[in-house]
Amino acid sequence: MMRFLLVLVMLAGTAGAVVAYGDPDRIARASNKVSHMFRAQIASPAPAVQIQRGQGGEFALRAKINGVAAPMVIDTGATSVVLTWETAKAIGLPLEMLEYDVDLETAGGHTKAARLTLDRLSVGHLVEKSVPALVVQRGQMKTNLLGMSFLDRLESWGVRADKLMLTGYPELPDRRALR
């Protein structure tokens, strides 16, 4: 879908150049820019990460939250990324300012959590910014969960055999390179 929209925009841009300029040299330059954009889009494939299934059946990984490494488990049943209080403290999140007003059902039972937004969450080469997350109260969970507030931002994710494949969106070409 993204490539289709990109091609459509490039065709519209070229058509606009033909109508607006009428000058063959300008049209050729516009065409070259469009071709360069298209080649740059094709040349940069979508980043992908493979995660091997663990012995317990889970997909565990080390993510970076605001630049700090943290162990996480993929949980497609979790609406949000959920961090333990201990991880949130290690990352330097402002725990004293949080309001634990979100009811949350976990594998261990009912608890309260606080809403916040993570500046940056990365798994391998996949990077998402401003990711909604929850933090549970101290001692309420042992594992950080990589839930749907991160997974929904990806182009795709799926399990095949014992591997989970996470695929992000391709990087857009640097506009400065096109000038």
N, C-alpha and C positions, 0 to 999 in steps of 0.2 A: 504494500500500500504506500509506504514511504517513497519507494522508488518511482511509482506511478505518479505521485504528486510532484516529485522533483522533475520528472520528464515533462509533465504538463506545464510547470512553471517555466522551465527552460524554453519550451516551444512558444509559450506566450511571450516570453522576453525577446526571442528572436523575431517573432511576428511584429512585436511592438517596435523593434529596431528598424525593420524594413519599412513600416508605415511612417515612423517618425523621422527617420533620417533620409532615406532614399539614396544616400551616398554609398556606392559600392564598397569603398574602403571602410567606412564605418560599419556597414553590415558585416563585412568580413571579420573585423575586430570583434564585433558583438558575437558572431558565430564562434570565433575562437574562444572567447570567454565562456560561452555556454558549453562548448566541447570540453574545455578544461575542467569546468565544474562537474560535468558528467563523468569524466575519467577519474577525477579525484574521488567522487562518490563510489564508483565501482572499485577503485584501488584500495579503499579502506573498509575491509569487511567488518561485520559486527563483532565486537568482542564476545568471547564465550569462555565459560569456566565449567570444567567437569569436576564433579565431586563423587568419590567412591563411597558406596554404602558401607557403613561400619558393621562390626560383628554383631551388634545388637539390633541391626536393621535400620538405624538412623543415618541421616546424612549430616555429619558434623564437619565443621570448617573453622578456620580462623579468619574473622573479618577484621577490618579496621574501622573503628568508630572515632570520628574526629581525629584520625591519625594514630589512635592507640589500638593495639591488637587485642582482640577479645574472642574467646571461644563461643561458637554459636551452633545451634542445631536448627535445620530447616523444619518449619512446622506450618504446613499448608492449612491447618485447622485454626491457626492463630490469625486473627484479623489484623494484628499489628506486630511490628517488631516489639519484643518485650525484653527488657533488661533487668537483671538482678540489681538490687541496691548496691551490692559490692562492686559490680562492674561499673555502674553509674558513678560511684565514688572514685574508682580508679581512673576513669576517663576525665574526671574533673567537672562533672555536671553539677549545677547549683541545687543540691539536694535539700538544703534548708529553705529554699523558696518554693518547693513543689507542694501541691495539694493532692493528697491521695483520696480522690473523690470518684474514681472510676471503679465500678464493680467488675470483678474479673473472676472467671471460672478457670482454674488450672487443673492439671492432673492431680494436684494435692488438695484440691478443694477451692472454696471461695476465699478471695482476698480483695484488697483494695490496691489500686495503682494510680499513678500520676501521669498526666499527659505532658509530653514535651516534643520538641522537634530536634532531630540530630542534624547538625550542620552538614555532615558528610559520612556516608556509609559505603565502604567498598569491600567487595569480595573479588579477589584477584584483580583483573583489569576492569571489572564492572564498578562504576562509581555512580552513586546517586546522592543528590544534595537535597537538603530540607526534607528529610524522611520523618514522617510522624511515628512516634514510638511511645511506649509506656514503660514506667519503672515501677516495680513492685516494692513493697516495704521490706525492710531488712529481714533476712532469713526466710522469706516466703517462697523463694524458688532457688534451685541450684544451678539452672541452666538458662542461658540467654537464648531467646527464640528469634529466628529470622522468619518473620511472618509475612502476610500478604501486603502490608504497607510498603514492603520492599519488592516482593515478587511481582506485584501488579504493575510495577514500573518497567519491567523487562519486556523485551519483544516477545520472548517465549521462554518457557521452562518445561522440562518433562523428564520422566524416568524411562530409561531403556536398559534392560537387564539390571545390573547393579550400579549404574551410573546415573547421576542427576546432571543434566545439562542446563545451564543458565545462559541465555543469550541476550545481550544488550542491544541497543540500537546503534547503528553505525555512527561514527563521528561525522559531523558535517565538515566540509572543507573549510579551511581557514580563509575567511573573506579577504584578508589582507594580501594573500598570495594571488588573488585574482585581479588585483589592481595593477 
